[in-house]
Amino acid sequence: MTSRQANRAAPKKHTAMSGMIRSVFVISLIMLSAPAFAEPDVPATRNIPVKNPGFESGNLQGWNERSWLTRRARVVRNPHEGDYALALGPETGRAAQLVPIQPGGIYRLSAVVKTDAGSEEVQLIASEYGGVKASVSSALTQFTKVSLEFESARAADHVLITVAHPAGPGRGYVDEIVLTKIGDTPPPRIEDMALPRSRHILEEGGVAQQPDEVMQWFLDAKFGMFIHWGVYAAMDEGAEWVMHDKAYSPKAYRERAENPESGFTASSYDPDEWAALAKAAGMKYVVLTARHHDGYALFDSHHENSWTSVQHLGRDFIREYVEAVRRAGLQVGLYYSPMSWRYPGYYNVTGRDMKPNVWNYRPEPWHKENARVMKEEAYEQVTRLLSDYGPRAYMFWDGAWLGQTIDPELEDRFWDTGRYQNPDKEWPIGESCVVREDGTGKALGIMGLVRKFQPRMIVNERFSWIGDVHAEEGVSASSGPIRDRQVMEKCLPLMKGGWGFRPDRPVFSFEEVAVYLSDCAIRNINLLLNVSPDRHGRIPDNQRGVLLEMGNWLGRVGDAFFGTRGGPWQPLFGEYGFTWREDKIYCHILPGYEGIASASFTTQSLGGRDVTGVRDLSSNQPLDWIENENGTLTVSGIGYSTDPPVTILELTLAESL
């Protein structure tokens, strides 16, 4: 018996109206990065069926169910065994498959892989199983077996298997994918409270990340509105990637976008209404796409090659938006993509290395100059966005990858994303688009411009700089431990099937969005939820309805989100997690929790902390609880059916954490 157990001769029961509990336990604070598990009893192994695991169907059957996750992938006659294998690339190539698994299992995933060149690699990745993404890679040019192991959460019933060739002019090859269950995971052991780890302030390119006091508003906000809106809203079949997906030429795309009958009109654009909706939904900040990958800017730009809403419709939509969001008392954010499909040089910035593209551009020496003009336009527009419109809180960069291929060294060399531009000027921008540092006279790079004009602005990592915020994107549930070393944000489309407007598309339900938000908050991740206005500027009714339901719910349970931090215990995927502030601990109980049928919930170890009250946050009803011998607390009489998405309990302690 431990000393803690010796002090608890028997459980103590407390009704909802009990007074302060006294105890003599010493709290044990330890650092945890993930739940700890005891050694499992391992049963006999067995293989889990994967569709077309050796690609012997001769096609991508089974690997194209999530079409957006499969690109530059084809089946070829270059196998390790059998007749076929999968080829990925050149440049970025991948294929993915969802495979059903049993919850609470230990699995081994393996594949046989090789590359065309030893400077490249093939990755085998497991994700969406309730834990942190696991991966293994090989750069060998001979077929080699690689494998990894992962433990599925008790609330996870599938794994996403991905094979990827991340970059390079060659190809990667994959064969003989095998998924094997090798054991069962026991229940996680009881945790003590975890000390939050301090955030490391990093520096890159002569610019440091923002300090904690600047990041405070973002960490407190938890919930924001993303808005993807541009001329693509007029093109029903493709949303924001329609120019690329349909291989429209810049001329044809512009003609369609500006068609007075069916094109982009913005006739119902009312940013005050958008801001009011965000506020009603409980959101604390808003981010609008100032320019997406098609190069159409929602603001004024004086670069000779620009394409803007001021030229097209005589309106600076960004100015109207910034003023409306500021009037609503919300934090103002913008999205900007420096890439542009309007430039063939985007796929061939050196003039010597044309990347694969849907327009079938062939390499030309003039492409390097074309890419330089693209860069110059981006600098002119970024400078205008930063120096005009007053102070802004946040910039969401997106699309700095060149030729839609990840190459950090080339991206940094091309864009000059640090404090200063490269004095060698391989892609020099015109002097009229240069801003020079006072005193030194040096030409400022992208982050130099940010810190000069918007010294308190937070930026993400998608412009070849480390970023103050790291983005997670997509519809998979957030998983893994609390993020306390890096500030995180998950962006998610409310509309199912893309970010820009498509007519009659279903949306995620209020219940689903509530779970997404709790999944994020218990891990210290913000949720940036996207809405998709139509070509006139109207947000669809089904999207508005979900947001208003979220606002109604957050009006009751917002204390468990805003201004909190994840912890003091690690979350258990699909079942529960925690947030805290001062003397409050909020237990977020998710639909997959095993104890729902018992109308009870048991916490992790409080380590002797005194509890003075427990209530259901949504209904404000006080609840009974029992102190257990192992330091945990069991709350009873919980009405799980009264708040279907997430039940939140508020524990009040005798003193602040």
N, C-alpha and C positions, 0 to 999 in steps of 0.2 A: 504494500500500500504506500502510495506517495504521501508526502507531507500535505499536499492539497486535499487528498482523499481523507486523511486523518482528521482534518479540520471539519469535514462534512460527515458527521456520523449518520445523518439521514437527510433525504431530500426535504426542502422547505417549500410549502405551498403558499402562494399569495393570491388573494382575490384581486380583482381589478381595482378595488378601493384601498388596498393595503398601503400602509405608510412606508417609510424608508426602510430598506433591508440593511442590516449591519453584518459585516463579515470581516474576517481577519486574514484574508488571503493576500499573498504577495503576487502582484501581476507579473507575468513573464512575457516580455516583449521580444519577439524574434522576427528576423527578416525572412520573408517567404517570397518566392517568385512563382510558385505553382503548388497546387495541392500535393501532399506527400502520400504515398501509398505503401502499404505493407507488401511483402513478397507474396505473389499469388500462387495458388495451386494450379499447375499447368496441365490441362487435359491433353489428350491426343490431338495432334494438329489435323486440320482439314482445310482443303482449298475452297475458296469462295468463288462462285462463277463470275467471270468478267466476260462481257460480250466481245467476241472477235479478238481474243487476247494475243493471237499471233498473226492477225491481219490476213488469215488464210481465205477470207471471203473475197479477197482481191479488191476490196473497197473500204471505205471508212464506216461501214455499218457499226453502230454502237458508239462511235466516237464523234458523232455530229449532232447529238441530241441538243446540246447547248451550242448552237451554231456560232455564237459570238466568241466562244472559247476555242474554236478550231480554225486555224488559219495557216496558210502555206504548209499544208500537210497533205501528203498523197501516198498511196500504197505503191511500192515498186518491187521489182524482182532483185532484191539484194538482201536475202534473208540470212539469219544464223541457222535456222532450221526451217523445213517446209519450203514453200514456193515464194512467199512474200514477206516483206517487212514494211514498216512505216518510215517514210522520209520526211524530215522537218527542215524547212528553210528553202532557199537561202535567207539570210538575215533571221528575223524573228519568226519562228514557226512553233506551233503547239497543237495538241489535241487533248481532249478531256472527256471523261466518262463518269457519271454517277453510278456507284455500285452499292446495292443494299448490303448492310452488315448488321450484326447483332449488337445491341447496346452493351456497354460494359465488357468489351473484349480486348485482348491484346492481339495485334495483327502484324504480320510481316508482308511487305510489298516488295516485289523484285521485278527486274526487267533486264534484258540483254541489250546493250547499247554500244554505239561507236560513232565517231565523227570522221569527217573528211580531213580535218586538220587538227593537230594537237593543240593549237592555240584557241580552239573553240570547245564547247562542251554540250552535253545532253543532260537534262535534269529530269529526275523522277520525283514527283511531288504528291503528297497526300494532304488534303485539307477538308474542311467542313465535317470533321468527325468529332468536334467538341473540344479540340485542343489546338495548340499553336501549329501552324503549317509546318510540316516536316518535309525535308528534301535531301536528296543525295545526287551527286553528279559525277560524270566521267568525261575526260578529254582524250581518252585513248582512241587510236585509229583502228584497233582491232576490237571485235565484239567482246564485251566484258560484262559480267553480271554485277549489277549494283542492287542494293537492298536497303530498306529502312524499316523501322518498327514504330508503331503508334498505338495508343490506348484510346479506344472510343469511349465517349462519355455515356453515362447511364441513360441520357435522354437523346442520344444520337443514333439514328438508324441508317445512315449512309456515309460514304466517304467519296470525295471527288478526287479521282486519279487524273493527274495531268502529266504529260510528257512534253518537254519543251526544249527548243534550241534557241537560246536567248539572243544571240547575235553572231555575225560573221558571214562572210561571203560563201562559205561552204554549207554542207548539210549535216544533220544528225540523223541517225538511224536507230529504230527501236523495234524489238521483237520479244516474244515470249514473256508477256506480262503475267505475273502470278500473284494473287492475293491469298494469304493463308492465315487462318485463325490459329494462334499458338497458345492461347490461354484466356482466362477470365480475370478481370480486375476486381479486387475486393472493394468494399465501401471505403471511401477516403477516411483517414484518421482525423480525430478532432484537432483543430488548430487553436493555438493561442492567438491573441491579437498581434497583428504585424505592424511594425514601425514602417511608415512610408519612407522610401528612399529618396534622397535629395536629387533633384534634377541637375544634370551636368550641362553647363553652358558651353556650347561648342563654337568654334570659329572656322571659317573657310573663306578663302579668297579675300582675306583682309577684313572680313565683316563677322562680328559675333552675333549669336542668337540673342533675341530680346530677353532681358532679365525677368525674374518672376513677377515683379510688380507690374510690368507691362502686360504679362500674360494673364494676370488675375481675372480680368473681365471675361476672357475666353474660357478659362477653366470653370468659372462660375456659371456661364451661360447655358451650357449643355445642349441647347436645341436651337437650330437655325433654319431659315428658309433659303433654299437654292432655287434659282429661276433660270431655266434654259429657254431663251427667247431670242429669235432672230428670223431672218427671211425663210429659213428652213421650216418654220411653222406653217408656211403656205403649201408645203409639199407633203401630202398625206402619206405617201408610200415609203418615206425614208427617214423622217425626222432629222436630227442634227448631223447625221453622216450621209445624207442623201446625195450630196454632190459627189462624194467618193464612191458610195455603193452603186450608184447608177452611172458613174464615170461621165458626168456632165462636164462639158468644156466650160471654162470660165464664162465665155460669151453666152452659151445656151443657158447656163445656170442663172446668170444675171437677168437675161430676158424673161425667164420664167418668174424669178423673184419679184421683178418690177412690173409684171403684167397688171394693169389697173383693174382688171376684172377678177382675176384669181390669185393675184400675188399678195405680197405682204403689205398690209394697209395701216395697221396700228390704230384704226379708227376708234376703237374702244379702250385704248391704253389709258389707264388711270392708276398711276403708281401710289396715290394715296389709298386707293382701295386695296391694292396689294399689301401695303404696309399695315393697314388695319386688319387684314386677314391674318398676317403673320403674328401680329400682336394678340389677336383673339385666340390663336392657336397655342399661345404660350411661348412663342419663339422670341429669342432675344437679339438675333442679328439676321441680316438678309444679304444674300450674295447674288448679283445679277450678271449674266454673261455679257460683258461689254463687247467682246468679239470672240467668235468661235472659229473653228478650223477653216471655215469657208472664207474668212477674211472680211466679212461684212461688219463694220463698226457701228455701234449704236450711239456714237458721239461724233463730234467734229474732229477732223484730221486734215492738216494742210499738206501732207505728203502728196506729191504729184500722182502717185499710183494708188491712192487710197480709194476705198468704196465705202460710203458712209450713209447713215440715215439722214444727215443734213443735206447731202447731195440729192438723195432719193426723195425724201418726204419733207425736207425743210425743218426737221425737228432733232434736237439733241436729247435723246431719250435718257441718257445717263444723267444729265443735269436735272431733269425732272425727277428721276428716280432718287438721286442722292438727297435732294431737298425734301421729298416726301418721307423717306425713311428717317431722316433726321428729325422731321416734325413729329413723327410718331414716337420718338424717344428710343429708337432701336439703333444698334450698332450698324454702320454702313460697310458693306463689303462688295467687292467687284471680282469678277472672273475675267481673265484675259489669256488668250491663246496666241503665242508668238508665231506659231506655224501657220502657213496659209497654202491651201491647195491651188490657189490662183497662180502659183509660181512653179514652173517645171524645175527650177533650180533647187527647190526644197528637197528633191530626190537626188540631187547631184551637186552638193555644195562645193566640192573640190573641182568639178569639171572633168573628173577622171573616173568616178565610181558611181554610176547610176544605180539607185536602189530599185527593187521591184515596185511597180506601180500599176494601177488599174488603167491608166491612160496610155500605157505602152510607149512612154517617152523613151527615146534613144539618146545616148550620151552626146552632148554637144559642148564644145569649149566655152560657149557663151553662158552656159548654165551657172558657172561660178559667179559671174557678174549679176545674173538674175537672182541668185541667192543673196548676194550682197545687198541688192535693192530691197529684198524681203526683210533682211535684217535692219536696214535703214528705216523702212516704214515702221517696223516694230518699235524701234528706239524713239521715233517721233511720237508715236501713239502712246507708248508707256510714259514718256516724259509729260505729255499733255494730261494723261489720266492722273499722274502723281502730283503735278504742279497746279492743276486747276481743281475746282469742285470742293475745296476746303479739306479739312482733315478727314481721313478714312481710317477705319479700324483694321481692315483685313483685305488681303489680296490673295485670291485663289488662282495661282498659275496653272496652266495645263497645256501640254503639247510642245515642249521644247525639244523632244526627240526628233532627230533629223531623218527624213525619209522613212518616218514611222518605224525606226530601228533604234534600239537603245545602244548608245555609244557615248558614255559620259565624257570621255576625254575630248572627242570631237565636238560635242555639244558645248562644253565649257570654252574650248578654243574658238568656236564660231561665235557664240552669243556674248562672250565676255561678261559672265554673270557675277563676277566678284565686284570689289570696290572700284577697280579701274579697268578701262579697256586695254587690250594688249597693244603696247606701243609699236609692235612689228606690223600691225594693221594688215593682216592677210585678207580681211574683208572690211576695209575701212568705210565708215559711214561719212556722209557729207558733213562739212563743218556746221551747216545750219541745223543739223540734228544732234550736235554734240553739246553736252553740258560739262563745263570744266570746274574742277574743284577750286574754291577760293584759296589763294595762297600758293598752291603747287602748280596750278594750271593744268593738272592732269585730267584727261578725258574720263568721265565717270562711266563705270559699267552699270549693269542693271541694279545690283544691290547698292552700289554707290548712289544711284538716283533715288532708290527707295529711302535710304537713310537720310539723304539730303532733304527731300521734299516731304516725306512722311516719316519722321523719326520714330514714331510710336506705332507704326503700322506693323501688323503681323503678316507674314507670308508663309505659304506652304513650300514644299520641297520640289515642285514640278517645273522648275526653271533652272535645273542643273546647279542649284545651290542647296545646302543642307536643309534650309527651311527652319522656321520657328515651329511649324506644325507639320506632322506627317499624316498623309491621307490614306485611308482605307476606302476602297470603292467596291460597290456591288451589293447584291441581294443576299449573300450568305450571312448567316448570323455571326455576330462578333463572338469570339471565343478566346480561351487562354486566360492568362493572369491579368492583374491590375497593371495598367501602363502608368508607371510613376517616374520613369527616367526620360520619357519622351512625350511631348504633348501630341495627342492624337485626335483625329476627326474622321468619322465614317460618313461618306456621302452615298445617298440612296435615292433612286427615283421612286416617287409615289405611284406614278403610272407604271404598270407592268409592261415591259417591252421597250424601254428606251427613255431618253431624257427630254427630247423635244416633242412638241405636240403631234399626236396622231389621233384621228377621230375615233370615238367609240371604243377606246381602250379601257380595259378594267384597271382597277387600282388596288393597292394593298388596303386591307380593311383597317379600321381603327384599332381592332384588337391586335393585328399583326404589327402595326406601327408602334403601339404601346410596348410590345415585347421588344422590338428593335431598340427603342429608347432606353428601356431598363437594361437590356444587354449591354448597351454602351455605357450608361452612367455607372454601373457597378464595376466597370473596368477603367474609369477615368477617360472615356472617349466621348467627344461631342457627336451628335447626330445632325447632319446637314441634309434635310429632306427636300427633294426637288419637286417643284410644280412645273407644269408645262402649258403656258398660255397659248391660245390659238393665234392665227395670223392677225386678228383684230386686237389682241391684247386681253382677251377674256380667259380667266382660269376656269376650266370645266367644273360643272356643278358637283360631279362625283369626287373630285379632288378637294373642293371647298368643304364638302360635307365631312370628309375624314378629318380635315384640319380643325373644324369647329368641334367635332367630338373630342379630339385631342385637347383642345383648350378647355372644354368642360371638365374633362378628367383631371388635367393638370391644375385646374382651379381648386380641386380637392386634395391632390397629392403632390403638388409642386414642391412642398418643403423637402420631399425626399430626393429632389433633383437639383434645384437651383442653389448654387453656393455650396454644394456638398463635394466630397471626394470619395472615390471608391475605397472600400474597406470598412472596418478594420480586419476583415477576413477575406481570403480569396473566394471568388465565385465558383460555383459548381455548374457547369454548362447545362442549360436547359431546365435547371431546377431552382436555383436561388443565387442571390448575391446581395451585397450590402453597400450602402452609402452612409456617410456620417458627417456631422457638423457639430462641433462643440460638445454638448452633453447628450446629443441624440444619435442613435443608430437606427437606420432604416433597413428593414429586411424586405427585399424584393423577391416575392415568391412567384415563380413562373409556372406556366401550365403543366410542365413535366415533373413537378415535385412529387416524390414518392409518397409523401405523407398527407396529400390532399384529402384522401378518403377518411382520415382520422380526425379531420378538422383541427389539426394541431400543427405546430412548427417548433423545431428544436434548433437553437442557435449553435454556434461554435463556443469555445470556452471564453467566458467573460473574465477569467483570471481573478475572481474575487471582487470585481467592480460591483458596487451596489446599484440595483435597479429600483427606481421609485414609481414606475408606471409603464404600462404597455397599452397601446390602443391601435385599433384598425384606423389607418390614416384617412381612408376614403369615407367611412361612415362615422368617424369620430367616436366609435364605441369603445369603452374600456374593456380589457380582456384579462382573464386570469392567467397566472403563470406559476411554474414550479422551478425552483433551483435544484439542479441535479448534482449528484456527488462528484461528477467529473468536471464541474464548473460551467456546464452548459445551462441553458434556460429553455424550458418547454412551455410554449404558449398554447392554450386550449380555447375551444369555443369559437374558432375562426370561421367566419361565413364566406368561404371561398366562392360560393356561387353568386354572391352579390356584386362582385367586381371581376368579371371573367378574364380580362387580359392579364393583369398582374395584381396580386394582392400585396399591399404594402403595410407592414407593421412598424410602428414607431416605438422604440425603447428609449425611455428617459433615464439617464444615469444620475447618480448623486453628485457627480462632478464632471467637468469637461474632460474629454479625451485629450 
